[in-house]
Amino acid sequence: MNDKELMLRAIKLSEESVKNGGGPFGAVIARNGEIIAEASNCVTINCDPTAHAEVSVIRKAAEALKTFDLSGCAIYTSCEPCPMCLGAIYWAHLDKIYYANDRKDAAAIGFDDDFIYKELELAPEKRNKPSEIILRDEASKAFRMWMEKSDKTEY
């Protein structure tokens, strides 16, 4: 399949999602034009705020390929990824992001991710959600263990 066909599949998934009670978002992960996985937004269906199309398709692709490193693959998503999904795309090492609608289009229908994008630019103490460091010394033990582990799988 070519890029346009793969994007059309992601768009079709977004439409099916709306019909099934989900959000208007769909995503496909492909390698060399072959679909590895596809998913749509299931936030309301699964009562899972992380069940965005992009996160869901990354989970499915990683499971299908039996790897957490999706290098060599591209994601086709019906809308520009939100900050959470963008982070997941980077962690998955996807090679390229194709999207149809952008964040302004999403904001126009009530999905305004710009608030989170702006929050990320702020120092933690200036963000809307209060955060506080506690038990740092106790937590550092796991980090030391990781650094000393000779047979770790880095990611």
N, C-alpha and C positions, 0 to 999 in steps of 0.2 A: 504494500500500500504506500502511496505517496503522502506527503505532509498534509495536503488538503483533505484527502480521504480520512486520515487519522484524526484530524481536527473535526471533520464532520461527524465522526463516531463519538468524539467527546461531547459535541453539541447535542447529538441525539440522546446521549446518556443524561445530559442536563434536563432535556425536555421530559424524558421518561421519569426522572426523579421528581419533577414537579407533579406529574400525573399520579405518582405513587405516594405523595405526601412529604417528599424530601425537599431540600433546597435546590435552587436552579443551577446546579453545578455538576459537571461531569469531567472525568479525566481518563486518559489512556496512557500507558507506558508501552513504548515500542522499541525494538532493536532491529535495525536494518529493514525497516518497513513492516515488521511482523509484530502484531499485538502480543505483548507478554501478559498484561493485566489491564482491567478496566474497572472503574467504580464511579459511583455518584455520591452526592452528599447524603448522609444518613443521620445527621445530627438529631433531628426531631424523631425520626423513625426508631433509632437505637438509644435515644436519650443519652447521647455521647457528644459533648461539645468538641471533641477532637476528631469526629468522624467526617471531616471534610473530604471531598472527592480526592484531593491530592494525597492526603495522609493515607486514606483507605487504599488507593491504588498502589502507593509505595509499599504498604504492608503486603498486599497481594503479590506484587512483582517480586519482592524479596523472598517470599515464601515459594513462589513458583520456580525461581532461579536458585533457591537455597543459598542465598548470599545477602549480606547487608550492603554490599558495594554494587550499585547499579550503573557503574561506569559502562559506557558503550550504549546506554539507553537514553531516550529522550522522553519527555513528558509533554503531552498535549492536553491542555486544560481549557475549559470553556470560558474561564475568567482568570485574570491576573491573580496569582497566588497571594493570599493574606500573609502576614508575617510568620505565623506558625507554619504554614505550608511551605513558604519559601525556605525557612530554616530546615524543614524536613527534606526538601529537595537538595539543599546543599549537603546535609548529613548523608544522604543516599548516594551522593556523587553522580547524579544524573548529568549527562553531558550538555543538554540544552532544554530550554523551556519555550514552548510555543503556547500562546494564549490568544483568545478571541476578544472577549469583552475585557475592558481594563477596570482599574479600581474606581474610576469616576463613574463608569456605567453601573458598577455594583452599588456605589453610594447613592445613586439616583433611585434605586429600588429598596433602599434601607439597609444595605450591608456596607457600613462605613468603616473600613479598616484603617483609614487615615489616622484615627485617634490612636491606634496601637503603634503605627509607624512613628508618630510624634512622640509617644511615650518612650520608645526605645532610644530616642536621641537624648533623653534626660538622664541625669545622674539618679541612681535609685532613690535617694532621699527626696527628690523633687517630683517623683511620679505620683500619679493618682492613687495607686495601691501602695499602702505603707509596707515597707519591708525592713527587716532588722536581722543582723547577723547574731546568731547565738550558737554556743557550743562549738566554735570553730576549732579549738584545740582537739576536742574529742573526735570531730569529723575528719581531722587531718590524718588519723591513723589509716583509714582506708586508702587515702592518697599515697601515703608512704608504702603501704603494702603493694599498691599498683606499681609504683616506681621500682620496687625491689623484685617484683615478679619477673622471672626470666622467661617463662613460657606463655606470656600474655599474647592475646590476639589484638593488635592495635587496630583502631578504626577511625 
